[in-house]
Amino acid sequence: MRPRYAFLSEGFIYGFSRQLFKGVDEAARALDVDLVGITCGPLAGTQPEMQIRNILYEHIDPSLYDGFIVPYSSLGQYAGYETFNQKLAGVFRKPCVTIGGSIPGHPAIVPDWEPGMHLLAEH
């Protein structure tokens, strides 16, 4: 049986989320693993349409997956680390990679925005 990874995201269609999904999909195909996309809302989101999707976190069964890919930068942007860690405690018991923010004990992909900020300031 092939390994199965879940990719949590607030969407797969627009902007950064779309580009991120395309990269994750490409890696999953290259590594020959199953990829399941789960669309959730940002935790502690400010709009009702964001909050309603938070119900989906309650339906994630970590035992169904070998690991998780979690973009902290979009799902945790309103919540902070403590709330994020609490809500995803079951997920973080499995191998997990976070994107855009680091969670202790798990590898993270965190962009280095400093070079771009220097270029912007010089401009």
Backbone as JSON, one array per atom type, in Angstrom:
{
  "sequence": "MRPRYAFLSEGFIYGFSRQLFKGVDEAARALDVDLVGITCGPLAGTQPEMQIRNILYEHIDPSLYDGFIVPYSSLGQYAGYETFNQKLAGVFRKPCVTIGGSIPGHPAIVPDWEPGMHLLAEH",
  "N": [[0.83, -1.18, 0.0], [0.54, 2.19, -0.86], [2.13, 5.08, 0.63], [0.14, 7.54, 2.31], [-0.61, 10.9, 2.29], [-1.91, 13.83, 3.81], [-2.9, 16.98, 2.72], [-3.51, 19.94, 4.1], [-5.42, 22.8, 3.5], [-6.57, 26.15, 2.85], [-7.72, 26.42, 0.48], [-7.63, 25.49, -3.02], [-7.59, 26.73, -5.43], [-7.0, 29.47, -6.0], [-4.4, 31.98, -6.29], [-1.66, 32.0, -4.02], [-2.26, 29.6, -2.64], [-3.02, 27.91, -4.71], [-0.64, 27.7, -6.21], [0.99, 26.54, -4.31], [-0.34, 24.09, -3.9], [0.0, 22.96, -6.45], [2.76, 22.49, -6.44], [3.0, 20.68, -4.29], [1.46, 18.58, -5.28], [2.99, 17.86, -7.51], [5.32, 16.94, -6.24], [4.25, 14.76, -4.81], [3.48, 13.06, -6.89], [5.99, 12.52, -8.02], [7.19, 11.15, -5.95], [5.58, 8.99, -5.72], [3.32, 8.77, -3.95], [0.14, 8.73, -2.26], [-2.05, 11.5, -2.25], [-4.14, 13.46, -0.36], [-6.37, 16.05, -0.41], [-7.49, 18.41, 1.91], [-9.79, 20.78, 2.57], [-9.8, 23.39, 4.69], [-10.77, 25.99, 7.0], [-9.2, 29.15, 7.9], [-7.99, 29.11, 11.18], [-9.71, 30.66, 13.84], [-10.66, 32.61, 12.16], [-11.84, 35.74, 10.83], [-14.21, 36.12, 9.48], [-17.55, 34.83, 8.93], [-17.72, 32.88, 6.85], [-15.18, 31.88, 6.85], [-14.99, 30.73, 9.36], [-16.93, 28.67, 9.39], [-15.8, 26.58, 7.98], [-14.02, 25.56, 9.77], [-15.12, 23.48, 11.15], [-14.42, 21.21, 9.8], [-11.94, 20.42, 10.77], [-12.49, 18.82, 12.94], [-13.16, 16.43, 11.83], [-10.95, 15.19, 10.87], [-9.13, 12.33, 10.79], [-6.31, 11.3, 12.08], [-5.23, 8.71, 11.96], [-5.68, 7.72, 9.46], [-3.75, 8.6, 7.76], [-0.32, 8.8, 6.7], [1.2, 10.99, 7.1], [1.29, 14.61, 7.28], [0.85, 17.73, 5.53], [1.01, 20.99, 6.26], [0.04, 24.22, 5.83], [0.95, 26.64, 7.76], [1.06, 29.38, 7.46], [-1.29, 30.21, 6.14], [-3.45, 28.85, 7.39], [-3.1, 29.35, 10.09], [-3.0, 32.07, 10.42], [-4.67, 33.89, 11.83], [-4.86, 32.81, 14.32], [-2.6, 32.19, 15.95], [0.19, 30.45, 17.49], [-0.43, 28.83, 19.79], [-3.26, 28.24, 19.77], [-3.38, 27.1, 17.25], [-1.69, 24.84, 17.57], [-3.16, 23.46, 19.52], [-5.62, 22.88, 18.23], [-4.78, 21.25, 16.16], [-3.57, 19.1, 17.38], [-3.8, 16.25, 17.18], [-3.03, 15.8, 14.54], [-0.38, 16.63, 14.68], [0.82, 14.55, 15.96], [1.63, 12.81, 14.12], [4.03, 12.35, 11.42], [4.88, 15.47, 10.08], [4.97, 18.34, 8.02], [5.34, 21.75, 8.18], [4.37, 24.81, 6.59], [5.47, 28.04, 6.09], [5.62, 28.73, 8.74], [6.96, 27.61, 11.83], [6.52, 24.67, 13.78], [7.27, 23.38, 16.88], [9.32, 20.49, 16.91], [8.78, 19.57, 14.38], [9.66, 19.48, 10.91], [10.01, 22.44, 8.92], [9.03, 24.57, 6.24], [10.09, 27.6, 5.6], [9.85, 30.66, 4.15], [12.43, 32.96, 3.18], [12.13, 36.16, 3.45], [13.74, 38.38, 3.54], [15.74, 39.17, 1.51], [14.05, 40.14, -0.56], [12.75, 42.21, 0.76], [14.83, 43.99, 1.17], [15.41, 44.69, -1.49], [13.0, 45.95, -2.16], [13.02, 48.11, -0.36], [15.27, 49.49, -1.29], [14.39, 50.25, -3.79]],
  "CA": [[0.0, 0.0, 0.0], [1.33, 3.42, -0.96], [1.93, 6.04, 1.72], [-0.93, 8.52, 2.08], [-0.39, 12.17, 2.99], [-2.99, 14.8, 3.72], [-2.5, 18.37, 2.55], [-4.55, 20.83, 4.6], [-5.31, 24.1, 2.85], [-7.83, 26.89, 2.83], [-8.24, 26.36, -0.88], [-6.72, 24.93, -4.02], [-7.93, 27.31, -6.72], [-6.51, 30.82, -6.26], [-3.19, 32.57, -5.76], [-0.6, 31.25, -3.37], [-2.73, 28.24, -2.34], [-2.98, 27.14, -5.96], [0.75, 27.42, -6.54], [1.47, 25.6, -3.3], [-0.93, 22.79, -4.21], [0.64, 22.42, -7.64], [4.07, 21.99, -6.03], [2.8, 19.49, -3.47], [1.0, 17.54, -6.19], [4.14, 17.43, -8.32], [6.19, 16.14, -5.38], [3.56, 13.5, -4.51], [3.58, 12.21, -8.08], [7.38, 12.1, -8.18], [7.51, 10.21, -4.86], [4.62, 7.9, -5.81], [2.51, 8.68, -2.73], [-1.22, 9.24, -2.38], [-2.23, 12.82, -1.68], [-5.53, 13.81, -0.1], [-6.53, 17.47, -0.1], [-8.54, 18.73, 2.87], [-9.99, 22.22, 2.6], [-10.22, 23.88, 6.0], [-10.73, 27.44, 7.11], [-8.19, 29.66, 8.83], [-8.43, 29.05, 12.57], [-10.05, 31.96, 14.43], [-10.9, 33.55, 11.07], [-12.66, 36.88, 11.2], [-15.46, 36.11, 8.73], [-18.32, 33.59, 9.11], [-17.39, 31.86, 5.83], [-13.92, 31.25, 7.26], [-15.23, 29.96, 10.58], [-17.74, 27.48, 9.14], [-14.93, 25.5, 7.5], [-13.25, 25.02, 10.89], [-15.76, 22.24, 11.55], [-13.74, 20.11, 9.14], [-10.82, 19.95, 11.59], [-13.01, 17.79, 13.85], [-13.36, 15.2, 11.08], [-9.67, 14.65, 10.4], [-8.7, 11.16, 11.55], [-4.89, 11.13, 11.77], [-4.85, 7.31, 11.72], [-5.86, 7.42, 8.04], [-2.67, 9.21, 6.98], [1.06, 8.57, 7.14], [1.77, 12.28, 7.43], [0.52, 15.8, 6.92], [1.49, 18.95, 5.04], [0.12, 22.0, 6.85], [0.5, 25.6, 5.63], [0.66, 27.5, 8.91], [0.91, 30.78, 7.05], [-2.68, 30.53, 5.78], [-4.42, 28.29, 8.34], [-2.88, 29.88, 11.43], [-2.73, 33.51, 10.37], [-5.45, 34.64, 12.82], [-4.99, 32.06, 15.56], [-1.4, 32.1, 16.78], [0.73, 29.1, 17.65], [-1.08, 28.03, 20.83], [-4.53, 27.75, 19.26], [-3.06, 26.23, 16.11], [-1.19, 23.57, 18.11], [-4.26, 22.78, 20.21], [-6.6, 22.37, 17.26], [-4.17, 20.23, 15.31], [-2.76, 18.21, 18.23], [-3.8, 14.9, 16.62], [-2.24, 15.85, 13.3], [1.03, 16.79, 15.0], [1.36, 13.3, 16.47], [2.12, 12.13, 12.93], [5.01, 13.16, 10.69], [4.22, 16.66, 9.57], [5.79, 19.46, 7.56], [4.57, 23.0, 8.14], [4.82, 25.76, 5.58], [5.24, 29.43, 6.46], [5.76, 28.9, 10.18], [7.47, 26.36, 12.37], [5.91, 24.07, 14.96], [8.34, 22.6, 17.52], [9.36, 19.05, 16.7], [8.45, 19.21, 13.01], [10.35, 20.29, 9.92], [9.2, 23.54, 8.37], [9.5, 25.32, 5.07], [9.82, 29.0, 5.94], [10.53, 31.5, 3.18], [13.27, 34.05, 3.65], [11.65, 37.36, 2.75], [14.66, 39.48, 3.73], [16.3, 39.74, 0.26], [13.01, 40.9, -1.26], [12.48, 43.44, 1.51], [15.94, 44.9, 0.88], [15.2, 45.21, -2.84], [11.88, 46.88, -2.11], [13.44, 49.33, 0.33], [16.19, 50.2, -2.19], [13.62, 50.78, -4.92]],
  "C": [[0.88, 1.26, 0.0], [1.1, 4.32, 0.25], [0.88, 7.08, 1.33], [-0.67, 9.75, 2.95], [-1.57, 13.09, 2.77], [-2.38, 16.2, 3.63], [-3.67, 19.24, 2.98], [-4.35, 22.19, 3.96], [-6.63, 24.83, 2.95], [-8.42, 26.95, 1.43], [-7.19, 25.81, -1.83], [-6.83, 25.65, -5.36], [-7.19, 28.62, -7.01], [-5.14, 31.09, -5.64], [-2.17, 31.62, -5.2], [-1.01, 29.8, -3.1], [-2.68, 27.36, -3.57], [-1.55, 26.74, -6.31], [1.34, 26.4, -5.57], [0.95, 24.2, -3.59], [-0.27, 22.16, -5.43], [2.01, 21.83, -7.3], [3.97, 20.71, -5.21], [2.35, 18.32, -4.34], [2.16, 16.99, -7.02], [5.07, 16.54, -7.49], [5.55, 14.78, -5.07], [3.64, 12.54, -5.69], [5.0, 11.66, -8.24], [7.77, 11.04, -7.13], [6.57, 9.01, -4.82], [3.88, 7.67, -4.49], [1.11, 9.2, -3.03], [-1.3, 10.59, -1.66], [-3.72, 13.1, -1.56], [-5.56, 15.29, 0.28], [-7.71, 17.68, 0.83], [-8.64, 20.24, 2.96], [-10.57, 22.64, 3.94], [-10.19, 25.41, 5.99], [-9.59, 27.88, 8.01], [-8.76, 29.62, 10.25], [-8.63, 30.46, 13.12], [-10.24, 33.03, 13.35], [-11.92, 34.61, 11.46], [-14.02, 36.91, 10.51], [-16.21, 34.79, 8.94], [-17.98, 32.51, 8.1], [-16.05, 31.2, 6.12], [-14.18, 30.29, 8.42], [-16.0, 28.67, 10.32], [-16.88, 26.3, 8.69], [-14.09, 24.89, 8.61], [-13.85, 23.73, 11.43], [-15.01, 21.04, 10.98], [-12.55, 19.58, 9.94], [-11.25, 18.8, 12.5], [-13.16, 16.44, 13.16], [-12.07, 14.6, 10.53], [-9.25, 13.52, 11.33], [-7.24, 10.9, 11.2], [-4.48, 9.69, 11.46], [-4.98, 6.92, 10.25], [-4.68, 7.86, 7.17], [-1.31, 8.86, 7.58], [1.74, 9.87, 7.54], [0.91, 13.4, 6.91], [1.42, 16.92, 6.41], [0.53, 20.06, 5.43], [0.69, 23.4, 6.64], [0.06, 26.51, 6.78], [0.34, 28.93, 8.47], [-0.52, 31.15, 6.67], [-3.68, 30.01, 6.81], [-4.28, 28.87, 9.74], [-2.73, 31.38, 11.51], [-3.5, 34.34, 11.39], [-5.35, 34.03, 14.21], [-3.78, 32.14, 16.49], [-1.04, 30.65, 17.03], [-0.04, 28.25, 18.66], [-2.4, 27.42, 20.34], [-4.31, 26.78, 18.12], [-2.61, 24.86, 16.6], [-2.29, 22.77, 18.8], [-5.2, 22.12, 19.22], [-6.05, 21.22, 16.44], [-3.31, 19.24, 16.1], [-2.69, 16.79, 17.67], [-2.96, 14.8, 15.37], [-0.75, 15.87, 13.64], [1.62, 15.58, 15.7], [1.95, 12.45, 15.34], [3.26, 12.96, 12.32], [4.3, 14.31, 9.98], [5.26, 17.68, 9.13], [4.88, 20.68, 7.55], [5.2, 23.93, 7.11], [4.48, 27.16, 6.06], [5.31, 29.7, 7.94], [6.19, 27.57, 10.75], [6.73, 25.97, 13.63], [6.99, 23.2, 15.59], [8.2, 21.1, 17.27], [9.05, 18.61, 15.28], [9.25, 20.08, 12.04], [9.42, 21.35, 9.34], [9.87, 24.11, 7.13], [9.1, 26.77, 5.33], [10.58, 29.87, 4.95], [11.36, 32.6, 3.85], [12.91, 35.3, 2.84], [12.66, 38.51, 2.77], [15.25, 40.03, 2.43], [15.28, 40.59, -0.5], [12.71, 42.21, -0.57], [13.58, 44.47, 1.26], [15.77, 45.52, -0.51], [14.07, 46.22, -2.87], [12.27, 48.19, -1.46], [14.39, 50.16, -0.55], [15.45, 50.87, -3.34], [12.93, 52.07, -4.5]]
}
